[in-house]
Amino acid sequence: MIKKIKKIKKLGIFEDYVRDSQILSDFEKYNVFYGRNGCGKTTLTKLFDILESGLSPEYPDLEYEIETESGTTKEWQNFTTKIRVFNQNYVEKNIEIVGSRAKPIYILGEENKKIQEAIEKDEENLKIIKDEKKWKEDEKNKMEVEKDKKFTDVAKIIGSNIAWSSTRNYRKPDAEKDFGLLTHKAILDESKIQECQSTLRQEKKDKIKKISFEIDLDKEYNDAIELCKASAEIITIERLKSNVDISKWVEDGIKIYETHDSEVCEFCWQVMPKDRFKDLLNHFNKADKELKEKIDAKIRYLNDRLDNLRVLDVPNKTLFYSELQTEFVSRLTTLNVEKQNLLFEITTIIEKLEEKKTKTTESVSFERALSNHFAQSLDLINEIIEKHNTKTDNFQTQKDEASLQLKNHYLSEILDDVKSLERNIANIIIDIEKLNKEISKIDEKLIKNRSIISSEHKACEILNNRLETFLGRKEIVFEVSLSGGYSIKRNNKIAKNLSEWEKTAIAFMYFISHLEDQNFNIKEWIVVIDDPVSSLDSNSVFQAFSFLKNSVSEAKQLFLFTHNFDFLRLLLNRVKNIPNSIGRKSYYMINNVILHWERVAEIQKLDPLLMNHESEYHYLFKKLLDFESDGTIASVYPMPNIARKVLETFLMFMVPNNSSPYQKLEIISFDKVKKNAIYKFTNDQSHITGKGFDPSLVPETQKNVKYLLEMIEQTFPEHYNILKSSIS
């Protein structure tokens, strides 16, 4: 049996249907569907018609997924259970044949002994071949189940290992798709697996600013060495030369003396002897001054470098991605050692230059003692920062790559097993195809032999009896023609122009007869019937229902579709009373919704109003009460017909006479302008005009639905409130 229609795509109004598993129950033995004309009932029955072959020239892009007791069927796959479908397509396809020279439907009568022996032998061979085919199919199914399980299991593993990536909901179809893209084994070692998993778990970090510190230590050493070699030509005062502190004090005093243009010594207030001042100036002459200024400039620059180096801005290791932190800490240790060396070297240069300032008249020995690697250490730190920043820039790309590597790794682990299963399945399919050809040959031979021993007259008699039962009168009959087919007559004359209800009745009898031919076992297969009462008058509906329930009740599974409310009530009353021990039942309706500005069909649970009320009026009233438009013509398209039915039903018991709806509406005490609007809307918009869609239909519908409900409430409030309460 069919359990679920899980999805339908590109089937007319079923553009992109996905089953709501939280609302819809599984199909049962008896399944009733209700929906208004144009909602998609016949379109859905076409899907059942397509299942046996899996192909549809009418819908070349069709996709579907059907779940049965034995597994899942998709497009391009053959459906193993036979299905017979009665719908408008069936009527159109068969009525021309039935309407003129239909071939015998039944194969009945006495069998020729020789043909009978051939039939029995063929049937015995057919059973042996079918048993072998069944065994092959069982083996194939087992392998497919095993293969499916491998993909299901690996999908769970992949899903749990890439849970931090963008592909969170990884399922069996995803595994099958990615497996198809796998060109070779891509097994990862354990460390690489952990690395990929770590990448997927990580959160994106901010970029880190590189560390900047510049000093040309070779240049500073060379400059310092040159300054230490330089000397200024001065007249030496031995006491100043011997006492550095006194020399500095005196030198600073001269600067103060010159700056303030002093006449006396600021220390002792004695007039400075001119000869003494001249000697001091000669000691601290211009060359000496310039040399000291150069030394001071170099010392200031080096002190500035020292300050910058001491406060060097080094990032915290926690700012880095985890895989970079260990290397960063290692390199930072080296950098700190080299930093201390550099601080020492710069300090050493400064100290040597300070010494030189006290010995400007002589060359001071100074050589470089260390080989500093601070710049290289800093480059290595910035290299780690660059790796970090590059990862941040390419963060999603790296996560996607890690996800892909993990997927390919786990898929590679099942590669050999899956390929082996696929080869075995392919070989079994070849065997099954060979058996199918043998079965087809025997079937053709059986059909031919059985047709030879059939009885056309008996088939014609049975068909006429059933047609009379279905219609409730003997008006149309079949007669066996000389050509071996049938002629259809009405009142003993060849029927040339069959009405729609006659076509429906004849096609349905033809269909019911096919259910009993020797190639279809109704107890083992599925029957789908769409509106067998279409175009029949109300009297014929009850006759048709009586015939239907006796003709198809033994089907393994039955799907019944209708838009006729009276027929729906008959179906519900009949199906509800069938004991569950005979067969369980489920009830659905096909509704239209607006998706991306287009009207599409959905399968829904049957509205409780339709289940619990005897009147279509309750259901249509609820449609008006719940009506909301999204502004599209598609969303309001069925409303004029619904409004017309509600209006006519309301007027029928409010003004119970033979007047026209317009005359009845005139009697109702309600705003005249609104009444005219209601009448024009329900009369004009519910009939074909030939003008095409009118954009004004949207606001007109919104306005007039409101008017109609307002009129019912004002003119008969008790009725309105009871009706509203009954559908809540």
TIDOKE-233705 format. One record per residue (C-alpha): residue in three letters; y, x, z; residue number from 1. Coordinates in steps of 0.001 Angstrom, whole numbers, plus 500000, padded with zeros to 6 digits. Example, Ala and Ser with C-alpha at 12.3 -4.5 7.8 and 13.67 -1.06 7.14 Angstrom:
2
   rest       py       px       pz    nr
    ala   495500   512300   507800     1
    ser   498940   513670   507140     2
% end
This chain:
728
   rest       py       px       pz    nr
    met   500000   500000   500000     1
    ile   503602   500975   499487     2
    lys   505224   501725   502857     3
    lys   508772   502749   501984     4
    ile   511209   503221   499142     5
    lys   512862   506331   500562     6
    lys   515405   506934   497799     7
    ile   516490   505762   494339     8
    lys   518976   507553   492080     9
    lys   520289   506680   488615    10
    leu   518586   503258   488404    11
    gly   521465   501075   487266    12
    ile   523214   499546   490272    13
    phe   520939   501623   492525    14
    glu   523069   504684   491838    15
    asp   522303   506686   494969    16
    tyr   520253   504622   497422    17
    val   518777   506254   500532    18
    arg   516673   504198   502923    19
    asp   518157   503537   506367    20
    ser   515107   504392   508472    21
    gln   516778   503217   511682    22
    ile   517225   499670   510381    23
    leu   514495   498980   507840    24
    ser   510868   498508   508819    25
    asp   507931   499559   506622    26
    phe   506723   497224   503887    27
    glu   503798   495011   504898    28
    lys   501201   493013   502974    29
    tyr   503740   490217   502300    30
    asn   507341   491186   501515    31
    val   510123   488701   500748    32
    phe   513436   489776   499143    33
    tyr   516521   487592   498734    34
    gly   519708   488318   496779    35
    arg   522211   486528   494614    36
    asn   522237   486848   490831    37
    gly   523512   490220   489669    38
    cys   522925   491979   492982    39
    gly   520121   494232   491670    40
    lys   516858   492332   492336    41
    thr   515524   492606   488781    42
    thr   516683   496233   488623    43
    leu   514619   496998   491729    44
    thr   511549   495280   490241    45
    lys   511909   497580   487225    46
    leu   511201   500474   489591    47
    phe   507803   498958   490433    48
    asp   507161   498603   486692    49
    ile   507917   502306   486195    50
    leu   505658   503576   489015    51
    glu   502318   503634   487185    52
    ser   503532   506097   484539    53
    gly   506455   507641   486422    54
    leu   508532   507582   483207    55
    ser   511362   505351   481974    56
    pro   513112   505741   478589    57
    glu   515717   503255   479840    58
    tyr   516572   505469   482827    59
    pro   515919   509079   481718    60
    asp   517698   510565   484780    61
    leu   515900   508324   487272    62
    glu   514874   509875   490590    63
    tyr   512877   508115   493295    64
    glu   510651   508780   496268    65
    ile   508019   506239   497322    66
    glu   505905   506638   500458    67
    thr   502442   505110   500425    68
    glu   499482   505197   502771    69
    ser   498118   508209   500921    70
    gly   501280   510260   500430    71
    thr   504533   510430   498511    72
    thr   505131   509615   494839    73
    lys   508144   510853   492869    74
    glu   509424   510547   489323    75
    trp   507139   512000   486617    76
    gln   504097   511396   488837    77
    asn   501419   508803   488113    78
    phe   501012   506080   490725    79
    thr   497340   505751   491639    80
    thr   497407   502044   492592    81
    lys   497756   499453   489824    82
    ile   500861   497250   489930    83
    arg   501600   494058   488016    84
    val   505273   493037   487833    85
    phe   506700   489687   486781    86
    asn   510444   489836   486091    87
    gln   512924   489116   483330    88
    asn   511729   492171   481434    89
    tyr   508221   490751   481478    90
    val   509484   487401   480118    91
    glu   511442   489085   477308    92
    lys   508573   491419   476488    93
    asn   505820   488790   476385    94
    ile   507368   485480   475395    95
    glu   507380   486271   471688    96
    ile   503693   487057   471803    97
    val   502881   484029   473934    98
    gly   505238   481853   471929    99
    ser   503327   482306   468694   100
    arg   499992   484149   468460   101
    ala   499103   485536   471880   102
    lys   495743   487285   472004   103
    pro   493096   485831   474342   104
    ile   493895   486561   477934   105
    tyr   490430   486064   479395   106
    ile   487203   487628   478450   107
    leu   484603   485003   479384   108
    gly   481386   483554   477956   109
    glu   477766   484582   477299   110
    glu   477071   488217   476655   111
    asn   475073   489496   473804   112
    lys   472013   491293   475227   113
    lys   472481   494478   473225   114
    ile   476197   494678   474033   115
    gln   475460   493845   477672   116
    glu   473008   496747   477922   117
    ala   475627   499085   476433   118
    ile   478200   497756   478878   119
    glu   475902   498310   481862   120
    lys   475091   501844   480744   121
    asp   478778   502638   480219   122
    glu   479639   501167   483605   123
    glu   477007   503362   485261   124
    asn   478361   506478   483525   125
    leu   481888   505419   484362   126
    lys   481030   505194   488060   127
    ile   479501   508697   488043   128
    ile   482555   510158   486304   129
    lys   484963   508280   488575   130
    asp   483071   509524   491645   131
    glu   483379   513081   490359   132
    lys   487053   512501   489634   133
    lys   487520   511081   493148   134
    trp   485923   514180   494632   135
    lys   488161   516408   492522   136
    glu   491223   514413   493514   137
    asp   490250   514651   497186   138
    glu   489921   518428   496872   139
    lys   493246   518580   495069   140
    asn   494878   516432   497767   141
    lys   493474   518663   500509   142
    met   494889   521743   498802   143
    glu   498231   520036   498288   144
    val   498290   519012   501954   145
    glu   497465   522597   502930   146
    lys   500192   523876   500624   147
    asp   502668   521305   501968   148
    lys   501806   522343   505521   149
    lys   502504   525971   504722   150
    phe   505935   525034   503425   151
    thr   506534   522719   506404   152
    asp   505542   525453   508871   153
    val   507540   528181   507167   154
    ala   510545   525824   506959   155
    lys   510397   525412   510748   156
    ile   510225   529192   511219   157
    ile   513108   529784   508810   158
    gly   515110   526946   510336   159
    ser   514762   528398   513850   160
    asn   515653   531910   512669   161
    ile   518719   530933   510650   162
    ala   519981   528367   513147   163
    trp   523259   530286   513445   164
    ser   523971   530306   509720   165
    ser   525571   527644   507546   166
    thr   522064   526401   506578   167
    arg   521214   524657   509825   168
    asn   518961   521825   508621   169
    tyr   516294   523704   506708   170
    arg   513422   521504   505587   171
    lys   510254   521651   503512   172
    pro   512029   520826   500180   173
    asp   514419   523712   500854   174
    ala   511503   526078   501416   175
    glu   509831   524933   498175   176
    lys   513077   525381   496232   177
    asp   513717   528884   497621   178
    phe   510065   529829   497078   179
    gly   510515   529004   493411   180
    leu   513366   531546   493253   181
    leu   511284   534308   494870   182
    thr   510420   536955   492247   183
    his   508598   539454   494466   184
    lys   507556   540102   498044   185
    ala   510458   541004   500302   186
    ile   508854   541822   503677   187
    leu   511247   543249   506310   188
    asp   510340   545624   509142   189
    glu   510942   544516   512729   190
    ser   514220   546420   513146   191
    lys   515640   544858   509980   192
    ile   514581   541388   511130   193
    gln   516383   541923   514442   194
    glu   519432   543237   512622   195
    cys   519582   540128   510392   196
    gln   519085   537812   513371   197
    ser   521846   539641   515249   198
    thr   524197   539221   512265   199
    leu   523503   535483   512149   200
    arg   524098   535078   515888   201
    gln   527423   536913   515855   202
    glu   530808   535235   515884   203
    lys   533564   536526   513651   204
    lys   535882   539062   515397   205
    asp   539505   539952   514742   206
    lys   540406   543072   512806   207
    ile   541328   546195   514840   208
    lys   544370   548360   514169   209
    lys   543557   551957   513351   210
    ile   544629   554718   515772   211
    ser   547541   556774   514485   212
    phe   548562   560243   515779   213
    glu   549866   563061   513613   214
    ile   550470   566696   514457   215
    asp   550041   569768   512301   216
    leu   548721   572039   515027   217
    asp   548393   575025   512690   218
    lys   552066   574698   511791   219
    glu   553123   574330   515412   220
    tyr   551140   577455   516355   221
    asn   552645   579405   513455   222
    asp   556175   578248   514333   223
    ala   555678   579151   517996   224
    ile   554257   582576   517103   225
    glu   557263   583263   514839   226
    leu   559726   582165   517542   227
    cys   557991   584411   520063   228
    lys   558277   587394   517682   229
    ala   562006   586808   517061   230
    ser   564652   588686   519133   231
    ala   568436   588425   519556   232
    glu   570658   591529   519612   233
    ile   572621   591434   522917   234
    ile   574211   593786   525440   235
    thr   571762   593713   528265   236
    ile   572855   593104   531858   237
    glu   569956   594437   533875   238
    arg   570332   592104   536816   239
    leu   570207   589049   534523   240
    lys   567329   590517   532603   241
    ser   565408   591153   535781   242
    asn   566140   587761   537329   243
    val   565336   584884   535028   244
    asp   566649   582279   537445   245
    ile   570003   584003   537803   246
    ser   570181   584460   534035   247
    lys   569628   580747   533432   248
    trp   572149   579844   536118   249
    val   574780   582084   534617   250
    glu   574071   580905   531081   251
    asp   574460   577286   532125   252
    gly   577675   578211   534006   253
    ile   579193   579734   530873   254
    lys   578528   576515   528991   255
    ile   580202   574519   531771   256
    tyr   583104   576983   531880   257
    glu   583668   576659   528128   258
    thr   583201   572918   528088   259
    his   585827   572280   530784   260
    asp   588140   575154   529698   261
    ser   588227   576374   533288   262
    glu   590707   579014   534523   263
    val   588789   579787   537665   264
    cys   585171   579977   538753   265
    glu   584061   576546   539789   266
    phe   581851   578109   542430   267
    cys   584288   580462   544277   268
    trp   587673   579343   542875   269
    gln   588477   582928   541932   270
    val   589995   583810   538568   271
    met   587267   585088   536245   272
    pro   587870   588770   535383   273
    lys   588283   589046   531629   274
    asp   586062   592105   531339   275
    arg   583290   590370   533285   276
    phe   583498   587248   531121   277
    lys   583420   589366   527988   278
    asp   580266   591154   529216   279
    leu   578576   587842   529936   280
    leu   579437   586491   526485   281
    asn   578031   589607   524911   282
    his   574843   589110   526926   283
    phe   574541   585482   525808   284
    asn   575718   585975   522246   285
    lys   575407   583671   519145   286
    ala   572033   584978   517982   287
    asp   570612   584403   521410   288
    lys   572054   580916   521482   289
    glu   570631   579983   518083   290
    leu   567195   581291   518997   291
    lys   567159   579295   522193   292
    glu   568299   576175   520334   293
    lys   565373   576561   517939   294
    ile   563004   577018   520841   295
    asp   564459   573967   522621   296
    ala   564087   571840   519477   297
    lys   560473   572860   519142   298
    ile   559821   572174   522854   299
    arg   561386   568700   522559   300
    tyr   559205   567862   519568   301
    leu   556068   569111   521320   302
    asn   556898   567165   524480   303
    asp   557302   564051   522328   304
    arg   553838   564667   520825   305
    leu   552472   565156   524337   306
    asp   553887   561809   525462   307
    asn   552440   560005   522429   308
    leu   549084   561663   522894   309
    arg   548891   560726   526589   310
    val   549465   557015   525820   311
    leu   547287   556964   522691   312
    asp   546298   553283   522052   313
    val   542482   553254   521864   314
    pro   540752   549810   521432   315
    asn   538253   548507   523978   316
    lys   534625   548645   522877   317
    thr   534238   544871   523438   318
    leu   536495   544259   520432   319
    phe   533834   545723   518140   320
    tyr   530702   544055   516758   321
    ser   527734   544792   518971   322
    glu   525962   547086   516506   323
    leu   529057   549356   516350   324
    gln   529760   549598   520083   325
    thr   527256   552355   520930   326
    glu   528465   554611   518130   327
    phe   532076   553866   519038   328
    val   531549   554869   522680   329
    ser   529824   558088   521587   330
    arg   532659   559035   519256   331
    leu   535264   558006   521837   332
    thr   533726   560469   524304   333
    thr   534136   563251   521769   334
    leu   537700   562113   521029   335
    asn   538635   562225   524708   336
    val   537314   565798   524985   337
    glu   539292   566854   521915   338
    lys   542325   565000   523248   339
    gln   542233   567038   526446   340
    asn   541876   570220   524385   341
    leu   544861   569205   522285   342
    leu   546933   568361   525366   343
    phe   546068   571798   526757   344
    glu   546974   573556   523511   345
    ile   550315   571776   523138   346
    thr   551091   572456   526799   347
    thr   550180   576116   526275   348
    ile   552564   576372   523312   349
    ile   555373   574765   525352   350
    glu   554791   577139   528264   351
    lys   554857   580139   525900   352
    leu   558112   578912   524342   353
    glu   559665   578448   527799   354
    glu   558680   582037   528566   355
    lys   560228   583161   525277   356
    lys   563548   581565   526219   357
    thr   563778   584090   529038   358
    lys   562908   586972   526748   359
    thr   565023   586432   523671   360
    thr   565689   590114   523205   361
    glu   562064   591076   522899   362
    ser   558969   590039   521023   363
    val   556535   587965   523081   364
    ser   552853   588253   522229   365
    phe   551208   584878   521410   366
    glu   547905   584130   519648   367
    arg   545912   580933   519132   368
    ala   542970   580868   521536   369
    leu   541144   577575   520652   370
    ser   539963   575793   517538   371
    asn   540922   572084   517936   372
    his   538973   569207   516245   373
    phe   541064   566273   517444   374
    ala   542023   565129   513916   375
    gln   538371   565016   512821   376
    ser   537411   563108   515988   377
    leu   540212   560621   515362   378
    asp   539033   560141   511764   379
    leu   535537   559343   513042   380
    ile   536950   556688   515397   381
    asn   538993   555172   512558   382
    glu   535856   555212   510445   383
    ile   534157   552918   513007   384
    ile   537268   550716   513002   385
    glu   537101   550576   509208   386
    lys   533445   549474   509354   387
    his   534405   546767   511832   388
    asn   537310   545540   509685   389
    thr   535179   545566   506541   390
    lys   532585   543422   508287   391
    thr   535291   540987   509369   392
    asp   536587   540798   505783   393
    asn   533052   540178   504458   394
    phe   531738   538301   507482   395
    gln   530421   535160   505730   396
    thr   528988   537213   502862   397
    gln   527026   539363   505306   398
    lys   525759   536286   507176   399
    asp   524651   534718   503887   400
    glu   522904   537955   502909   401
    ala   521166   538148   506305   402
    ser   520091   534505   505953   403
    leu   518741   535175   502442   404
    gln   516817   538270   503558   405
    leu   515194   536371   506429   406
    lys   514286   533425   504181   407
    asn   512743   535713   501570   408
    his   510867   537621   504288   409
    tyr   509177   534530   505735   410
    leu   508540   533037   502300   411
    ser   506980   536337   501234   412
    glu   504515   536038   504112   413
    ile   503001   532889   502531   414
    leu   503389   534061   498916   415
    asp   499763   535095   498323   416
    asp   498275   531995   499986   417
    val   500541   529572   498114   418
    lys   499942   531236   494748   419
    ser   496187   531065   495338   420
    leu   496404   527348   496205   421
    glu   498559   526680   493138   422
    arg   496023   528361   490870   423
    asn   493188   526322   492376   424
    ile   495183   523084   492111   425
    ala   496041   523824   488480   426
    asn   492356   524371   487670   427
    ile   491375   521096   489360   428
    ile   494124   519251   487453   429
    ile   492633   520534   484198   430
    asp   489218   519251   485314   431
    ile   490698   515861   486279   432
    glu   492438   515572   482910   433
    lys   489135   516166   481164   434
    leu   487508   513477   483303   435
    asn   490410   511100   482579   436
    lys   489828   511525   478866   437
    glu   486148   510698   479323   438
    ile   487079   507653   481427   439
    ser   489587   506495   478785   440
    lys   486960   506729   476054   441
    ile   484458   504686   478073   442
    asp   487170   502165   479072   443
    glu   488141   501649   475429   444
    lys   484524   501101   474532   445
    leu   484048   498632   477401   446
    ile   487175   496669   476458   447
    lys   486034   496477   472871   448
    asn   482531   495279   473813   449
    arg   483802   492797   476371   450
    ser   486308   491349   473914   451
    ile   483458   490704   471473   452
    ile   481610   488554   473997   453
    ser   484702   486713   475308   454
    ser   485463   482991   474978   455
    glu   488944   482146   473635   456
    his   488423   478369   474003   457
    lys   487610   478631   477688   458
    ala   490665   480868   478251   459
    cys   492894   478358   476437   460
    glu   491600   475474   478571   461
    ile   492232   477368   481820   462
    leu   495727   478396   480687   463
    asn   496696   474776   479834   464
    asn   495402   473495   483174   465
    arg   497449   476061   485037   466
    leu   500588   475366   483024   467
    glu   500261   471661   483793   468
    thr   499827   472423   487503   469
    phe   502798   474763   487516   470
    leu   505188   472338   485767   471
    gly   503799   469152   487263   472
    arg   503421   467535   483835   473
    lys   501455   468026   480623   474
    glu   504138   468629   478033   475
    ile   503491   472120   476671   476
    val   499976   473172   475641   477
    phe   498214   476109   474000   478
    glu   495825   475724   471103   479
    val   493481   478318   469633   480
    ser   494635   479205   466147   481
    leu   492458   480195   463208   482
    ser   493792   483742   463470   483
    gly   492115   484154   466836   484
    gly   495322   483776   468857   485
    tyr   497150   480789   470365   486
    ser   499747   478324   469102   487
    ile   502176   476706   471570   488
    lys   502890   472996   471119   489
    arg   505239   470531   472757   490
    asn   504180   466890   472486   491
    asn   501651   467820   469761   492
    lys   504281   469657   467681   493
    ile   504784   473392   467263   494
    ala   507381   474433   469876   495
    lys   510135   476311   468025   496
    asn   513002   476454   470519   497
    leu   511716   477040   474013   498
    ser   514218   476491   476867   499
    glu   514723   479160   479498   500
    trp   512602   477304   482057   501
    glu   509839   476811   479471   502
    lys   509886   480514   478675   503
    thr   509728   481315   482380   504
    ala   506832   478902   482970   505
    ile   504806   480143   479993   506
    ala   505428   483811   480777   507
    phe   504470   483262   484405   508
    met   501189   481569   483432   509
    tyr   500503   484460   481085   510
    phe   501220   486832   483975   511
    ile   498992   484984   486461   512
    ser   496186   484981   483925   513
    his   496501   488743   483508   514
    leu   496026   489108   487249   515
    glu   492486   487837   486779   516
    asp   491426   489839   483773   517
    gln   488648   492371   484167   518
    asn   490944   495393   484375   519
    phe   492844   494189   487422   520
    asn   491372   493537   490849   521
    ile   494073   491603   492703   522
    lys   492479   492310   496083   523
    glu   492883   496047   495572   524
    trp   496258   496269   493863   525
    ile   499930   495293   494114   526
    val   501753   492255   492683   527
    val   505545   492031   492277   528
    ile   507173   488702   491324   529
    asp   510878   488210   490626   530
    asp   512241   484636   490549   531
    pro   509327   482727   488965   532
    val   511474   479576   489431   533
    ser   514449   480960   487486   534
    ser   516014   478155   485399   535
    leu   513488   475576   486675   536
    asp   514813   472223   487880   537
    ser   514576   471341   491597   538
    asn   511446   469203   491118   539
    ser   509623   472032   489351   540
    val   510483   474500   492156   541
    phe   508068   472822   494567   542
    gln   505327   472644   491935   543
    ala   505840   476296   491084   544
    phe   505727   477299   494740   545
    ser   502466   475469   495300   546
    phe   500926   477198   492292   547
    leu   502291   480592   493280   548
    lys   500930   480591   496828   549
    asn   497419   479770   495559   550
    ser   497535   482377   492773   551
    val   498690   485578   494447   552
    ser   497957   485212   498158   553
    glu   494907   487522   497907   554
    ala   496880   490475   496535   555
    lys   496474   493735   498444   556
    gln   500275   493786   498705   557
    leu   502793   491222   497505   558
    phe   506537   491581   496799   559
    leu   508423   488315   496177   560
    phe   512052   488269   494960   561
    thr   514333   485237   494590   562
    his   517976   484172   494408   563
    asn   517116   480463   494823   564
    phe   517758   479384   498406   565
    asp   515406   476388   498249   566
    phe   512638   478639   496963   567
    leu   513478   481187   499679   568
    arg   513040   478526   502363   569
    leu   509639   477611   500914   570
    leu   508625   481285   500843   571
    leu   509778   481913   504416   572
    asn   508062   478814   505775   573
    arg   504851   479785   503979   574
    val   504861   483502   504810   575
    lys   505904   483041   508448   576
    asn   502888   480815   509047   577
    ile   500365   483312   507671   578
    pro   498484   484801   510677   579
    asn   499006   488525   511211   580
    ser   495246   488913   511121   581
    ile   495411   488037   507415   582
    gly   498486   490085   506649   583
    arg   501720   491208   508254   584
    lys   505054   490425   506602   585
    ser   508599   491744   506309   586
    tyr   511845   490261   505050   587
    tyr   514718   491908   503181   588
    met   517799   491176   501159   589
    ile   519633   493097   498460   590
    asn   523355   493389   499055   591
    asn   526137   495124   497184   592
    val   528609   497541   498746   593
    ile   531458   499593   497327   594
    leu   530820   503344   497144   595
    his   533340   505649   495474   596
    trp   535072   502585   493968   597
    glu   531864   501343   492355   598
    arg   529592   498442   493267   599
    val   526151   499695   494271   600
    ala   523037   497996   495650   601
    glu   521345   498512   499007   602
    ile   518142   497179   500553   603
    gln   518900   495614   503935   604
    lys   517152   493477   506530   605
    leu   517248   489774   505717   606
    asp   520278   488179   507358   607
    pro   519160   486207   510459   608
    leu   521144   483247   509095   609
    leu   518791   483044   506144   610
    met   515800   483354   508458   611
    asn   516922   480834   511064   612
    his   518886   478190   509152   613
    glu   517731   475671   506639   614
    ser   521054   475678   504773   615
    glu   522521   478184   502328   616
    tyr   525865   476775   503456   617
    his   525646   478698   506769   618
    tyr   525035   481967   504957   619
    leu   527842   481507   502416   620
    phe   530261   480435   505161   621
    lys   529463   483688   506984   622
    lys   530190   485650   503767   623
    leu   533666   484078   503639   624
    leu   534277   484616   507333   625
    asp   533280   488304   507165   626
    phe   535060   488968   503860   627
    glu   537200   492094   503701   628
    ser   538406   493693   500475   629
    asp   538900   497408   499908   630
    gly   541299   496647   497065   631
    thr   538806   496928   494202   632
    ile   537766   494167   491784   633
    ala   534118   495036   492480   634
    ser   534495   494176   496180   635
    val   535801   490644   495440   636
    tyr   533817   489868   492293   637
    pro   531211   487510   493864   638
    met   533671   485709   496157   639
    pro   534911   482948   493736   640
    asn   531326   481672   493268   641
    ile   530705   481782   497019   642
    ala   533988   479984   497713   643
    arg   533172   477304   495102   644
    lys   529754   476589   496673   645
    val   531229   476368   500186   646
    leu   534054   474094   498968   647
    glu   531708   471732   497095   648
    thr   529312   471507   500058   649
    phe   532180   470835   502471   650
    leu   533667   468144   500192   651
    met   530222   466564   499733   652
    phe   530022   465413   503363   653
    met   533789   465071   503955   654
    val   534209   462730   500946   655
    pro   530687   461318   500237   656
    asn   531320   459611   496899   657
    asn   530832   460354   493208   658
    ser   534359   461682   492635   659
    ser   535002   465058   491094   660
    pro   535732   468020   493380   661
    tyr   539392   467811   492366   662
    gln   539586   464118   493283   663
    lys   537826   464742   496588   664
    leu   540190   467606   497351   665
    glu   543171   465280   496764   666
    ile   541940   463009   499544   667
    ile   541732   465848   502085   668
    ser   544839   466026   504278   669
    phe   546002   469592   503878   670
    asp   548915   471576   502424   671
    lys   549127   470499   498754   672
    val   550207   473901   497432   673
    lys   547288   475594   499202   674
    lys   544835   472911   497975   675
    asn   545948   473467   494377   676
    ala   545545   477227   494843   677
    ile   542025   476749   496292   678
    tyr   540962   474461   493424   679
    lys   542366   476711   490689   680
    phe   540742   479772   492295   681
    thr   537256   478243   492753   682
    asn   537311   476510   489350   683
    asp   538832   479208   487110   684
    gln   537517   482385   488716   685
    ser   533903   481188   489079   686
    his   533473   480557   485330   687
    ile   533409   482905   482338   688
    thr   536857   483062   480719   689
    gly   536255   485697   478040   690
    lys   539428   487493   479105   691
    gly   537773   490308   481033   692
    phe   538720   491445   484531   693
    asp   542095   490385   485869   694
    pro   543574   492790   488506   695
    ser   545157   489751   490196   696
    leu   541650   488711   491281   697
    val   541921   490961   494359   698
    pro   545061   489436   495965   699
    glu   544063   485945   494747   700
    thr   540691   486255   496488   701
    gln   542204   487528   499729   702
    lys   544704   484666   499755   703
    asn   542432   481787   498762   704
    val   539502   482692   501006   705
    lys   541990   482528   503870   706
    tyr   543306   479130   502620   707
    leu   539786   477676   502304   708
    leu   538770   478678   505836   709
    glu   542105   477401   507131   710
    met   541538   474015   505427   711
    ile   538037   473630   506885   712
    glu   539297   474502   510361   713
    gln   542308   472163   510244   714
    thr   540614   469153   508660   715
    phe   537365   469310   510621   716
    pro   537817   471686   513616   717
    glu   534633   470552   515387   718
    his   532580   471350   512280   719
    tyr   534347   474686   511836   720
    asn   533800   475771   515444   721
    ile   530140   474696   515511   722
    leu   529512   476451   512188   723
    lys   531274   479599   513359   724
    ser   529356   479567   516640   725
    ser   526017   479100   514859   726
    ile   526453   482265   512790   727
    ser   527755   484483   515588   728
% end
